[in-house]
């Protein structure tokens, strides 16, 4: 990256790149502000040499004079012809076998006084632009300062110090060493003794404007630079550490250091990327486009993989575990053991209606006669009617399992997305077979219910019989279905469920909704402060409790159900009902199923008042004599006992039937018959036609995988074939902070000859110290003599040290032996800061 003074970027241009014919000179040069837009120059190693602009896509420039003209034309297009500036960059790529892959950014030079179309805040705008680039940690800053200006007042070094206080990224570059006044040199600065920097200074000599106008070749300029340092008495001892070639070598070493420093993190990043795509590459490893049997092999592999995935999802597996929701076999298990029992218990008998039906049955059986004994035909009629009601839950369980099987098939076919037609056909064939098995399973379910209805086995060992039913006729019992464990003593109470629930209906004044740890047993529902179960908050007996749904509120994401007392009593403290909230509806259903096991049934009394009134009216109009009441109670107990036997049998048989007729059959079909159905359904070439998106993704993934492996190999080679240099020790650069208040000596201060022994040539090396100036009438810095002769008067001590040191002016006339040079800049001419972006990932 380069930010410089208006008018020149010689060192930047010469470090930019080289070709077989020599360095290329293609960046504009001239007086005033030449770079008026950022130029992003990307150097890319390639076999051929050419340039490309981003705004001229597809056009290759092989003549670098045309590159310079295009830069000037593109600059004028945006900024105008009158010195305007713009932050919109020009993007230029230079491909060459003789460059390193680097990004260089040439920025507008620092200027303080607006000219032409430049805005009034031109200095601040350019400063902000500079800071935007040099603040990056991977940017190497070249703080370029002309040798004939005051180094202590260098804006370049000041800006570099702001973003690089440790001095690790800043290299000082001293230019225009050949334009220093006679008798002066920058030896102590270049030796890093005066105004030191941590990485020191490098001196360069660029072409003058006259050389540029005269088309002086860069090769000749480099030779002239080398000759200057070797022939100058002040610099010959360090000529090997001066010049543009040495600057390039230093920058290259710094790039190597940066690469080696970033290699560990870069290697880790590449390895993580490699691991992330290895699984996907594994899918593509068997792909052989030139193999004529490729499609057949791929079809066999895909069907086999689909079969394995389906079985793993049903039977369970340690790999590819879904941690977000239940699916496959786990969800079917939940249907068998939670959802299906829940559906059975939801069919709880309406006591009033059941007793009414029993009494009607007894009376209708007796007919016109008054019966003395309890008729067993009434028992059979009521039991058969209740058994037929079980068809609904049985068929619903088949529907739930069928839907879960189809969802599992859809998840397994995602791996077949490489071949869209194969994916569609597989899903269609398997889903069709599942629906076919669904019909047969439902027929078997209905057959099982019909079998139970066809013969009422009153000799079953668990059936209480007529005598025991009469003995229990005076007792009030809960339905046997799902009420197991309620008569156990407290010492043998079984915990049915534990988990977190939120009590939702506690007012804000009393603490608001809170989450507690709930423990459900066959006798009670208790909740604790946390799952350690040390601090019990409350224990709620389950007697006379029922559960009902609560509508989800608009602002809440929770799913709510409520417990209430059928005798209209408070359930918890002053609350008539207890609202409990879960995160999902599935969790609500699971808690309801657990409550059913504890004997807490869903509320069926939420029907319309009209229905209740009609039932109450019928009950009021219906009266039974004591004998009929005893008969009804006896039949009721018998029905209760026999239905518990039927429920136990159905709960055991239905999952087995579904497993045999649906799940196992579908697995066998996939293993044995799916491939044959696929072959017969469609042409193999059409079936195995790969999607364009998938082909592109496969190619990109394989290329990425190969590139990552090659990059890791290159990084290994770099680690073993390159050497990094340690950072130099810190130096005292406090002069940068003090520069504005009391500037130290500058390299432009001339080494003045003594009064007694006037020199015959410019002093060099470690000559005598400058003579102490004597007071004189004149003020300002006098010209330095270029030949022996009387010295002009020196300024007074007060005048000499009253302000910042001034750059001495040249004599009014040059001697014939001194070639004409570009005039030095004035003291207010802005300095240069030139960062170099050494990022590898351009």
C-alpha positions in Angstrom: 0.0 0.0 0.0 1.3 3.5 -0.8 0.4 6.9 0.4 2.7 9.6 -0.8 3.3 13.2 -1.5 1.7 14.7 -4.5 3.6 14.1 -7.6 5.6 10.9 -7.4 5.7 7.3 -6.4 9.1 6.2 -7.8 10.1 3.6 -5.3 6.5 2.2 -5.3 6.5 2.0 -9.1 9.9 0.3 -9.3 9.0 -2.3 -6.5 5.7 -3.0 -8.3 6.8 -5.8 -10.6 9.4 -7.0 -13.1 9.4 -8.9 -16.3 11.9 -10.6 -18.5 12.6 -7.3 -20.2 13.1 -5.5 -16.9 10.9 -3.7 -14.4 7.6 -2.2 -15.8 6.9 1.5 -15.5 3.2 2.0 -15.9 2.0 4.2 -13.0 1.4 7.8 -13.9 4.1 10.4 -12.8 4.2 14.1 -12.8 4.1 17.2 -10.7 1.4 18.0 -8.2 -1.2 15.4 -7.1 -1.1 12.7 -9.7 -2.8 9.8 -7.8 -6.3 11.0 -7.3 -8.1 7.7 -6.8 -6.9 4.6 -4.9 -5.3 2.1 -7.2 -5.6 -1.5 -6.0 -2.7 -3.3 -7.8 -2.9 -7.1 -7.5 0.3 -8.9 -8.5 -0.4 -12.5 -9.5 2.2 -15.1 -10.5 1.3 -16.5 -13.9 3.1 -18.0 -17.0 2.3 -15.1 -19.2 2.5 -11.3 -18.6 -0.5 -9.0 -19.1 -2.8 -6.7 -17.2 -6.5 -6.5 -16.6 -8.8 -3.8 -15.2 -12.0 -4.7 -13.3 -13.9 -2.0 -15.2 -12.7 -3.5 -18.5 -13.7 -7.1 -18.0 -12.3 -9.5 -20.6 -9.8 -7.0 -22.0 -6.1 -7.9 -21.7 -3.4 -5.2 -21.8 0.0 -6.4 -22.9 1.4 -2.9 -23.7 2.0 -1.2 -20.3 1.9 2.3 -21.8 -1.7 1.6 -22.5 -2.1 0.6 -18.9 -0.8 4.0 -17.8 -3.2 5.8 -20.3 -6.2 3.7 -19.0 -5.4 4.6 -15.4 -5.2 8.3 -16.3 -8.4 8.1 -18.4 -10.4 6.2 -15.7 -9.2 8.7 -13.0 -10.4 11.7 -15.1 -13.7 9.9 -15.8 -14.7 10.0 -12.1 -12.7 12.9 -10.7 -12.7 15.3 -13.6 -9.7 17.1 -15.1 -9.2 19.7 -12.4 -7.3 17.9 -9.6 -10.4 16.4 -8.0 -10.1 13.2 -5.8 -12.3 10.2 -5.2 -12.3 7.2 -2.8 -13.7 4.9 -5.5 -10.7 2.6 -6.3 -9.3 1.5 -9.6 -8.7 -2.3 -9.6 -5.8 -3.5 -11.7 -4.4 -7.0 -11.9 -1.0 -7.7 -13.3 -0.1 -11.3 -14.2 3.6 -12.1 -14.6 6.0 -15.0 -14.0 8.3 -12.4 -12.3 6.2 -11.2 -9.5 5.2 -12.4 -6.0 1.4 -12.7 -5.3 0.9 -9.4 -3.4 -1.6 -6.6 -3.2 -0.2 -3.0 -3.4 -2.5 0.0 -2.9 -1.4 3.4 -4.3 -3.3 6.2 -2.5 -3.5 9.9 -3.1 -0.6 11.9 -1.7 -1.0 13.9 1.5 -1.9 17.5 0.6 -2.8 20.3 2.8 -4.0 23.1 0.6 -7.0 22.4 -1.8 -6.5 23.3 -5.4 -8.8 23.0 -8.4 -11.9 21.0 -7.7 -10.6 19.6 -4.4 -12.8 20.0 -1.3 -11.8 22.3 1.5 -11.3 19.3 3.9 -9.0 17.6 1.4 -6.3 16.9 4.1 -8.8 15.2 6.4 -10.3 13.1 3.6 -6.9 11.8 2.5 -5.9 11.2 6.1 -9.0 9.1 6.7 -8.4 7.2 3.5 -4.8 6.5 4.7 -5.9 5.4 8.1 -8.4 3.0 6.6 -5.7 1.0 5.0 -2.7 1.3 7.3 -4.8 0.2 10.3 -4.8 -3.3 9.1 -2.5 -5.7 11.0 -1.3 -7.4 7.8 -0.1 -4.2 6.3 3.5 -3.2 6.1 4.1 0.5 6.3 6.8 2.2 4.3 7.3 5.6 5.8 8.8 7.5 2.9 10.5 10.9 3.6 12.7 12.9 1.3 16.2 13.4 2.5 16.1 17.2 1.9 13.2 17.8 4.4 13.0 17.7 8.2 12.6 14.1 9.2 11.4 15.1 12.7 8.3 16.7 11.2 7.4 13.7 9.0 3.7 13.2 8.7 4.4 9.7 7.4 6.2 8.6 10.6 3.5 10.3 12.7 0.7 8.4 11.1 2.6 5.2 11.3 3.2 5.7 15.0 -0.5 6.1 15.6 -1.4 2.6 14.1 1.9 0.8 14.9 3.1 2.0 18.3 5.5 -0.9 18.6 7.1 -0.2 15.3 6.9 -3.8 14.1 5.2 -2.9 10.8 7.1 0.4 9.9 10.1 0.7 7.7 11.6 4.1 7.1 12.5 4.9 3.5 14.7 7.9 2.7 14.5 9.2 -0.9 16.3 12.1 -2.8 19.6 11.4 -1.2 21.2 12.7 -4.4 19.5 16.0 -4.0 20.9 16.9 -0.6 22.9 20.1 -0.4 26.6 19.8 -0.7 28.3 19.1 2.5 25.3 17.3 4.0 24.4 13.6 4.2 21.9 11.3 5.9 24.5 8.8 7.2 23.5 8.9 10.9 19.8 8.5 9.9 20.5 5.5 7.7 22.7 4.0 10.4 19.6 4.4 12.7 21.5 6.5 15.1 19.6 9.7 14.7 15.8 9.5 15.0 15.9 5.7 15.2 13.1 3.3 14.1 12.7 -0.3 15.3 13.2 -1.6 11.7 15.6 1.2 10.7 15.8 3.1 7.4 16.6 2.2 3.8 17.9 4.8 1.3 16.8 4.9 -2.4 17.6 7.1 -5.3 14.8 7.4 -7.9 14.7 8.9 -11.4 14.4 12.6 -11.6 11.6 14.2 -13.7 14.3 15.0 -16.3 15.2 11.3 -16.5 11.5 10.4 -16.8 11.0 12.9 -19.6 14.1 11.6 -21.3 12.7 8.0 -21.1 15.6 6.8 -19.0 15.3 3.0 -18.6 14.6 1.6 -15.2 17.5 -0.8 -15.5 19.8 2.2 -16.1 18.3 4.0 -13.2 19.0 1.0 -10.9 22.6 0.9 -12.1 22.9 4.6 -11.5 21.5 4.1 -8.0 24.0 1.4 -7.2 26.9 3.5 -8.5 25.7 6.4 -6.4 25.9 4.4 -3.1 29.2 2.7 -4.0 30.9 6.0 -4.9 29.5 8.2 -2.2 32.0 8.3 0.7 29.2 8.5 3.4 27.3 5.5 2.1 29.8 3.2 0.5 30.3 1.2 3.7 26.6 0.3 3.8 25.9 0.2 0.0 24.8 -3.4 0.3 22.0 -2.3 2.6 20.8 0.6 0.4 18.9 0.9 -2.8 15.6 -0.4 -4.4 16.8 -4.0 -4.8 17.6 -4.2 -1.1 14.2 -2.7 -0.2 12.6 -5.4 -2.3 14.6 -8.0 -0.4 13.6 -6.6 2.9 9.9 -6.6 1.9 10.2 -10.1 0.7 11.7 -11.3 4.0 8.9 -9.5 5.9 6.4 -11.2 3.7 8.1 -14.6 4.5 7.9 -13.7 8.2 4.3 -12.8 8.0 3.5 -16.0 6.1 5.3 -18.1 8.7 3.6 -16.3 11.6 0.2 -16.9 10.1 0.8 -20.5 9.1 -0.4 -22.2 12.3 -3.7 -20.4 12.3 -4.0 -20.8 8.5 -3.2 -24.5 8.7 -5.9 -25.0 11.4 -8.4 -23.2 9.2 -7.6 -25.3 6.2 -7.8 -28.5 8.3 -11.2 -27.6 9.7 -12.5 -26.9 6.2 -11.1 -30.2 5.0 -12.8 -32.1 7.8 -16.1 -30.3 7.1 -16.2 -31.6 3.5 -14.7 -35.0 4.0 -18.1 -36.6 4.7 -19.5 -35.1 1.5 -16.5 -36.2 -0.5 -17.0 -39.7 0.9 -20.3 -39.7 -0.9 -18.7 -38.8 -4.2 -15.6 -41.0 -4.0 -17.3 -43.8 -6.0 -18.2 -41.5 -8.8 -16.5 -42.6 -12.1 -18.0 -40.8 -15.1 -16.0 -42.8 -17.6 -17.2 -46.2 -16.2 -20.0 -47.6 -18.4 -21.4 -49.6 -15.4 -21.3 -46.5 -13.2 -25.1 -46.0 -13.1 -25.8 -49.6 -12.3 -23.2 -49.6 -9.4 -24.6 -46.2 -8.2 -28.1 -47.5 -8.2 -27.2 -50.6 -6.2 -25.2 -48.5 -3.7 -28.0 -46.0 -3.3 -30.7 -48.6 -2.7 -28.4 -50.4 -0.2 -27.7 -47.2 1.6 -31.4 -46.3 1.7 -32.2 -49.7 3.2 -29.5 -49.4 5.9 -30.6 -45.8 6.8 -34.2 -46.9 7.1 -33.4 -49.8 9.3 -31.2 -47.6 11.5 -33.9 -45.0 12.0 -36.4 -47.7 12.9 -34.2 -50.0 15.1 -32.1 -47.2 16.5 -28.4 -46.5 16.0 -25.6 -44.6 17.6 -24.7 -42.6 14.5 -26.7 -39.8 13.0 -28.7 -39.3 16.2 -31.4 -36.6 16.0 -31.1 -34.5 19.1 -34.0 -32.1 18.3 -37.0 -34.3 18.2 -38.2 -37.9 18.4 -38.3 -39.6 15.1 -38.4 -43.1 13.5 -38.5 -46.0 15.9 -38.5 -43.8 19.0 -41.6 -42.0 17.9 -43.4 -45.3 17.0 -42.4 -46.6 20.5 -44.1 -43.5 22.0 -47.2 -44.2 19.9 -47.3 -47.8 21.2 -46.8 -47.1 24.9 -48.1 -43.6 25.4 -50.3 -42.3 22.7 -52.3 -45.6 22.1 -53.0 -46.1 25.9 -54.0 -42.5 26.1 -56.5 -42.9 23.3 -57.9 -46.0 25.1 -58.4 -44.3 28.4 -59.9 -41.2 26.7 -62.9 -43.6 26.0 -63.7 -43.5 29.8 -67.3 -44.5 30.3 -69.8 -41.8 31.1 -71.1 -43.3 34.3 -74.6 -41.9 34.1 -75.0 -43.0 30.5 -73.6 -46.4 31.2 -75.9 -47.1 34.1 -78.8 -45.9 32.1 -77.9 -48.3 29.2 -77.5 -51.2 31.7 -80.9 -50.6 33.2 -82.5 -50.3 29.8 -80.8 -53.6 28.8 -82.0 -55.4 31.9 -85.6 -54.2 31.5 -85.7 -54.9 27.8 -84.4 -58.4 28.4 -87.1 -59.1 31.1 -89.7 -57.6 28.8 -93.2 -57.6 30.4 -92.1 -59.8 33.3 -90.4 -58.6 36.4 -87.0 -60.2 36.7 -85.9 -61.8 39.9 -82.3 -62.5 38.8 -79.6 -60.4 37.0 -79.6 -61.4 33.3 -76.2 -62.3 31.9 -77.4 -61.2 28.4 -77.4 -57.6 29.6 -73.8 -58.0 30.6 -72.9 -59.4 27.1 -74.8 -56.7 25.3 -73.1 -53.9 27.2 -69.6 -55.5 27.0 -69.9 -56.0 23.2 -70.9 -52.4 22.7 -67.9 -51.2 24.7 -65.5 -53.5 22.9 -66.7 -52.1 19.5 -65.7 -48.6 20.7 -62.1 -49.8 20.8 -61.9 -49.8 17.0 -61.4 -46.0 16.8 -58.2 -45.9 19.0 -56.8 -49.0 17.2 -57.3 -47.5 13.7 -55.9 -44.2 14.8 -52.7 -45.9 16.1 -52.3 -47.5 12.6 -52.6 -44.0 11.0 -50.0 -42.5 13.3 -47.5 -45.3 12.6 -48.1 -45.1 8.9 -47.5 -41.3 8.9 -44.2 -41.8 10.9 -43.0 -44.5 8.4 -43.6 -42.1 5.5 -41.8 -39.3 7.3 -38.9 -41.7 7.9 -38.8 -42.6 4.2 -38.7 -38.9 3.2 -35.7 -38.4 5.5 -33.9 -41.4 4.2 -34.4 -40.3 0.5 -32.6 -37.0 1.2 -29.4 -38.9 0.5 -30.7 -39.8 -2.9 -31.0 -36.1 -3.9 -28.1 -36.6 -6.3 -30.5 -38.3 -8.6 -33.9 -36.5 -8.5 -35.8 -39.2 -10.5 -34.4 -42.0 -8.3 -35.4 -40.1 -5.2 -39.0 -39.5 -6.5 -39.5 -43.1 -7.6 -38.1 -44.6 -4.4 -40.3 -42.4 -2.3 -43.4 -43.2 -4.4 -42.8 -46.9 -4.5 -42.1 -47.3 -0.7 -44.9 -44.9 0.3 -47.3 -46.8 -1.9 -46.3 -50.1 -0.3 -46.7 -48.6 3.2 -50.3 -47.5 2.4 -51.0 -51.0 1.0 -49.8 -52.5 4.3 -51.8 -49.9 6.2 -55.1 -51.3 4.7 -54.2 -54.9 5.5 -53.2 -53.9 9.1 -56.5 -52.1 9.6 -58.4 -55.1 8.4 -56.5 -57.2 10.9 -57.3 -54.7 13.6 -61.0 -54.9 12.9 -60.7 -58.7 12.8 -59.1 -58.7 16.3 -62.0 -56.6 17.6 -64.5 -58.8 16.0 -62.9 -61.8 17.5 -63.2 -60.3 20.9 -66.8 -59.5 20.3 -67.6 -63.0 19.0 -67.0 -64.7 22.3 -67.2 -63.3 25.8 -65.0 -65.5 27.9 -66.5 -65.3 31.4 -64.2 -68.1 32.6 -61.1 -65.9 32.3 -58.9 -66.2 35.3 -58.8 -62.5 35.8 -62.6 -62.1 35.6 -64.2 -61.4 39.0 -67.3 -63.5 38.3 -70.9 -62.9 39.4 -70.4 -63.7 43.1 -67.5 -61.2 43.5 -69.3 -58.6 41.5 -72.2 -58.7 44.0 -69.8 -58.3 46.9 -68.3 -55.2 45.3 -71.6 -53.7 44.4 -71.6 -51.5 47.4 -68.1 -50.1 46.7 -67.2 -47.1 44.6 -64.2 -47.9 42.5 -62.4 -46.2 39.8 -62.2 -47.7 36.4 -59.6 -50.4 36.2 -58.2 -49.1 32.9 -55.0 -47.2 33.5 -55.5 -47.0 37.3 -52.8 -49.5 38.3 -50.9 -48.9 41.4 -53.4 -46.5 43.2 -54.0 -49.0 46.1 -50.4 -49.4 46.9 -49.3 -48.4 50.4 -47.1 -45.2 50.5 -44.0 -47.2 51.1 -44.5 -48.9 47.8 -45.7 -45.9 45.7 -44.3 -46.1 42.2 -43.0 -42.9 40.5 -44.7 -42.6 37.1 -43.0 -39.6 35.8 -40.6 -36.8 36.6 -39.9 -33.5 34.7 -39.9 -29.8 34.6 -43.3 -27.9 34.3 -44.2 -24.3 34.7 -47.1 -23.3 37.0 -48.7 -20.8 34.7 -51.6 -19.1 36.7 -49.8 -17.6 39.7 -50.3 -13.9 39.7 -47.4 -11.4 39.3 -47.9 -10.1 42.9 -47.3 -13.7 44.2 -44.2 -14.3 42.1 -45.6 -14.9 38.6 -45.1 -18.1 36.5 -42.3 -20.3 37.8 -40.7 -23.6 36.7 -40.6 -26.4 39.2 -39.5 -30.1 39.2 -42.6 -32.3 39.3 -42.9 -35.9 40.5 -46.0 -37.9 39.6 -46.9 -41.1 41.6 -50.0 -43.1 41.6 -51.3 -41.2 44.6 -50.0 -37.6 44.3 -48.4 -34.9 42.2 -45.6 -33.1 44.0 -43.3 -30.3 43.0 -39.9 -29.2 44.2 -37.7 -26.2 43.8 -35.2 -28.2 41.6 -34.4 -31.7 40.5 -32.4 -32.5 43.6 -35.9 -33.0 45.3 -34.7 -31.6 48.6 -37.1 -28.6 49.0 -40.7 -29.7 48.4 -43.0 -26.9 47.5 -46.4 -28.8 47.6 -47.9 -32.2 47.3 -51.3 -32.5 45.5 -53.4 -35.7 46.1 -54.9 -37.0 42.9 -58.3 -37.8 44.3 -61.2 -36.3 42.3 -58.8 -34.6 39.9 -59.3 -34.4 36.1 -57.3 -32.8 33.3 -58.5 -30.5 30.6 -56.9 -28.5 27.8 -56.3 -24.7 28.0 -56.2 -22.5 24.9 -52.7 -21.2 24.1 -52.6 -17.4 24.7 -51.6 -15.0 21.9 -48.4 -13.8 23.6 -47.2 -17.1 25.0 -45.3 -19.8 23.3 -46.1 -22.4 25.9 -48.7 -25.2 25.6 -50.9 -25.4 28.7 -53.2 -28.0 30.4 -55.0 -27.7 33.7 -55.9 -29.8 36.7 -59.2 -29.2 38.5 -61.4 -30.9 41.2 -64.6 -32.5 40.1 -66.2 -31.5 43.4 -65.6 -27.8 42.7 -62.9 -27.5 45.4 -59.7 -25.5 45.3 -56.9 -27.5 43.8 -54.0 -25.4 45.1 -54.2 -22.8 47.8 -56.8 -20.3 46.5 -56.9 -21.5 43.0 -59.8 -23.6 41.6 -57.5 -25.1 38.9 -53.8 -25.5 38.4 -52.4 -24.5 35.0 -49.3 -26.3 33.9 -47.2 -25.3 30.9 -44.8 -27.2 28.6 -42.7 -26.2 25.7 -44.3 -28.4 23.1 -47.6 -30.2 22.5 -45.9 -33.5 22.4 -44.7 -32.9 26.0 -48.3 -32.0 27.0 -49.6 -35.3 25.5 -47.0 -37.2 27.3 -47.9 -35.7 30.6 -51.6 -36.4 30.0 -50.8 -40.1 29.3 -48.8 -40.3 32.5 -51.7 -38.7 34.4 -54.0 -41.3 32.9 -51.8 -44.0 34.3 -52.3 -42.4 37.7 -56.1 -42.3 37.3 -56.5 -38.7 36.3 -58.8 -38.7 33.3 -59.6 -36.1 30.6 -62.6 -33.9 31.3 -65.7 -34.8 29.3 -68.0 -32.4 31.1 -67.1 -29.4 28.9 -70.0 -30.0 26.5 -72.8 -27.5 26.1 -75.1 -26.8 29.0 -78.0 -28.0 26.9 -76.5 -31.5 26.7 -76.0 -31.5 30.5 -79.5 -30.4 31.1 -80.9 -33.0 28.8 -78.9 -35.7 30.5 -80.0 -34.4 33.9 -83.6 -34.3 32.8 -83.4 -37.9 31.6 -81.8 -39.0 34.8 -84.5 -37.2 36.9 -87.2 -38.8 34.8 -85.7 -42.2 35.3 -86.0 -43.9 38.6 -84.9 -47.4 39.6 -86.1 -49.7 42.4 -83.6 -51.0 44.9 -83.5 -54.4 43.2 -82.8 -52.9 39.8 -80.1 -50.7 41.3 -78.3 -53.8 42.7 -78.6 -55.5 39.4 -77.2 -52.4 37.6 -74.3 -52.2 40.0 -73.5 -55.9 39.6 -73.5 -55.6 35.8 -71.4 -52.4 36.1 -68.7 -54.3 38.1 -68.7 -57.2 35.7 -68.3 -54.8 32.7 -65.5 -53.1 34.5 -63.7 -56.3 35.2 -64.1 -57.7 31.7 -63.1 -54.5 29.9 -59.9 -54.3 31.9 -59.1 -57.8 30.5 -59.9 -56.7 27.0 -57.9 -53.5 27.3 -54.9 -55.4 28.6 -55.2 -57.8 25.7 -55.7 -55.0 23.1 -52.8 -52.9 24.4 -50.6 -56.0 24.0 -51.8 -57.2 20.6 -52.1 -53.9 18.7 -48.4 -53.0 18.8 -47.4 -56.6 17.9 -49.8 -56.6 14.9 -48.6 -53.3 13.6 -45.0 -54.4 14.0 -45.6 -57.6 12.1 -47.9 -56.5 9.3 -46.5 -53.0 8.7 -43.0 -52.2 10.0 -41.3 -55.6 9.4 -43.0 -56.1 6.1 -41.9 -52.7 4.9 -38.3 -53.4 5.9 -38.4 -56.8 4.1 -39.8 -55.1 1.0 -37.0 -52.5 0.9 -34.4 -55.1 1.3 -35.7 -57.6 -1.2 -38.1 -56.0 -3.7 -37.4 -52.3 -4.0 -34.6 -52.7 -6.5 -36.7 -54.8 -8.8 -39.6 -52.3 -8.6 -37.1 -49.5 -9.5 -35.8 -51.4 -12.5 -39.3 -52.1 -13.8 -40.6 -48.6 -13.2 -38.4 -46.6 -15.5 -35.4 -46.7 -17.8 -32.2 -46.9 -15.8 -30.5 -44.0 -17.7 -33.4 -41.7 -16.9 -33.6 -43.0 -13.3 -29.9 -42.3 -12.7 -29.8 -38.9 -14.4 -27.9 -36.5 -12.2 -29.2 -33.0 -11.5 -27.1 -30.2 -13.0 -26.9 -28.5 -9.5 -25.6 -31.7 -7.9 -23.0 -32.3 -10.7 -21.7 -28.7 -10.2 -21.7 -29.1 -6.5 -19.8 -32.4 -6.7 -17.2 -30.9 -9.0 -16.7 -27.9 -6.8 -16.5 -30.0 -3.7 -13.9 -32.4 -5.2 -11.9 -29.4 -6.5 -12.1 -27.8 -3.1 -11.0 -31.0 -1.4 -8.0 -31.4 -3.7 -7.1 -27.7 -3.4 -7.2 -27.9 0.4 -4.9 -31.0 0.4 -2.5 -29.3 -1.9 -2.5 -26.1 0.2 -1.7 -28.1 3.3 1.2 -29.8 1.5 2.5 -26.4 0.4 2.3 -25.1 3.9 4.3 -28.1 5.1 6.9 -27.3 2.4 7.0 -23.6 3.4 7.5 -24.5 7.0 10.6 -26.6 6.2 12.1 -24.6 3.3 11.9 -21.0 4.7 13.5 -19.2 7.6 12.0 -16.3 9.5 14.0 -13.5 11.0 13.3 -12.3 14.5 11.9 -8.8 15.1 14.6 -6.3 16.0 14.7 -5.1 19.6 12.7 -1.9 20.5 14.3 1.5 20.2 13.7 4.8 21.8 11.3 6.5 19.4 10.0 9.0 21.9 11.2 11.7 19.4 8.0 11.0 17.4 5.9 12.3 20.2 8.2 15.3 20.8 8.6 16.2 17.2 5.9 18.8 17.1 7.2 20.5 20.3 11.0 20.4 20.0 12.3 18.8 16.9 15.6 17.1 17.1 18.3 17.5 14.5 17.3 16.6 11.0 19.4 14.9 8.4 18.9 17.9 6.2 20.9 20.1 8.6 24.2 20.7 6.8 27.5 19.6 8.1 29.0 23.0 7.8 32.8 23.4 7.1 34.8 25.1 9.8 35.8 28.7 9.4 39.5 28.2 9.6 39.8 25.3 7.1 37.3 25.8 4.3 36.8 22.5 2.4 37.4 22.1 -1.3 34.7 19.4 -1.7 31.5 18.4 0.2 32.3 16.8 3.5 31.4 13.2 4.0 31.8 10.4 6.5 32.3 11.3 10.1 33.7 14.8 9.5 34.2 17.5 12.1 31.2 18.8 14.0 29.6 21.9 12.6 31.0 25.2 13.8 29.0 27.1 16.3 27.3 29.9 14.5 28.1 33.5 15.6 25.6 36.2 15.9 24.9 38.1 12.7 22.5 40.6 11.4 20.8 38.3 8.9 18.1 35.8 9.7 17.2 32.5 8.1 19.3 29.6 6.8 22.1 30.8 4.4 23.1 28.9 1.3 25.8 26.3 1.7 28.9 27.1 -0.4 29.8 24.7 -3.1 33.4 25.7 -3.4 36.2 27.3 -1.3 35.7 30.9 -0.6 34.5 33.4 2.0 31.5 32.2 4.0 28.4 34.5 4.3 27.5 35.6 7.8 25.7 33.1 10.1 22.5 33.9 11.8 22.4 34.7 15.5 22.0 32.0 18.1 18.5 33.2 19.0 17.4 33.3 15.4 18.9 29.9 14.6 17.0 28.2 17.3 13.9 30.2 17.3 11.8 27.8 15.2 11.9 24.5 13.3 15.0 24.0 11.3 14.7 25.2 7.7 15.9 23.5 4.6 18.8 25.3 3.2 18.3 26.7 -0.3 20.5 26.0 -3.2 23.0 28.5 -4.6 21.5 30.8 -7.3 23.8 29.2 -9.8 25.1 25.7 -10.1 28.7 24.9 -11.0 29.3 23.4 -14.4 30.4 20.0 -12.8 27.1 19.5 -11.0 24.3 18.1 -13.2 21.0 19.8 -13.1 18.6 18.2 -10.5 15.0 18.5 -9.6 14.6 21.4 -7.1 14.0 20.1 -3.5 10.6 20.5 -2.0 9.7 23.3 0.3 9.6 22.7 4.1 5.8 22.5 4.0 5.7 19.9 1.3 3.9 16.8 2.7 5.7 13.6 3.4 5.0 10.1 2.3 3.7 7.0 4.0 3.6 3.9 1.9 2.1 0.7 3.3 2.4 -2.7 1.6 -0.4 -5.2 2.0 1.3 -8.6 2.5 -1.8 -10.7 2.6 -1.7 -14.0 0.8 -5.4 -14.3 0.4 -5.9 -11.6 -2.2 
